[in-house]
Amino acid sequence: MGTQILVTGAAGYTGAILCEQLLDAGYDVIGLDNLMYGQSSLFHLCANPRFQFEYGDARDERVMKRLVPSADVIFPLAAIVGAPACERDPELARTTNLEGVRLVNRLRSPGQLVIYPNTNSGYGVGQGGVVCTEDTPLLPISVYGTTKCQAETELLQTPNVITLRLATVFGVSPRMRIDLLVNSFTYEAVTRGYIVIYEKDFKRNYIHIRDVADCYLHCIANADNMVGRPYNAGLDAANLSKEELAYAIKKYVPRFYLHFAEVGEDPDKRNYIVSNERLRQAGFEAKRSLDEGIQELIKGYRMMGRAQFSNV
């Protein structure tokens, strides 16, 4: 048996891609998920003898006691992701995003590597033009950001941990999400053909979902030099305002009508530029461009056909 990887939240947006790339790299993978969205995003991996699937909840100590000891590397991806989802059920968010990670950390040995995905929304509101590094204070303003940052803080107080503060992820996955900003704007372009954008000058950073998975693999291979620190993970060329993002999509969907509203506000107040220099010094740099991701998303959305309650 080779290196064994445990991925919680394996059937999620990132997990489905990560499991695929781990298997391609020759690792043995155990994927755990409670399939709360009814997804079938791991079907394409079932024929691989190095893939095992466990149906269960990452908060269930009986399940985790059985799975954690067998893993060399643990990716605690199971989470309620995004500010709106967490605000809808704060207790579910707290028990999954924080207590579930604490459980993994309590059950593992110091020799087991944990690679944990935080969010760079932990930098809070930010200030336009201010570059956020890993030394910038974490000031989350949502249940999502608070639970993720608290989990990161506690993990980094223990041995053999790497954390990635992920930029807003984009790209197609077997467990698709259209609530992420690039994915959402592109979906509106392809399906409705128009969008209303508040606070058009607010900036944030982006990264392709397969670059995220590649970065995870880089962390495994270079763990000795990376443990004990957080790393911003994003695409340097994609520190973009919402207006710049919308026009980047319009290049590929010319009929996309953009309305920049002067009245109203976006509940997501993020407005900052992120430096990914520490990760680059550790030997990894995201390479998939925003333009490649937009074209990929357009293809994916055209495969979706009519919406469930639409005749269009």
Buried (B, 14 or more C-beta within 10 A) or exposed (E): EEBBBBBBBBBBBBBBBBBBBBBEBEBBBBBBBBBBEEBEBBEEBEEBEBBBBBEBBBBBEEBBEEBBEEBBBBBBBBBBBBBEBBBEEBEBBBBBBBEBBBBBBEBBEEEBBBBBBBBBBBBBBBEEEEEBEBEBEBEBBBBBBBBBBBBBBBBBEEBBBBBBBBBBBBBBBBBBBBEBBBBBBBBBBBBEEEBEBBBBEBBBBBBBBBBBBBBBBBBBEBBEEBBEBBBBBBBBEBBBBBBBBBEBBBEBBEEBEBEBEEEEEBEBBBBBBBBBBBBBEBEBBBEBBBBBBBBBBBEBBEEEEEEEEEEE
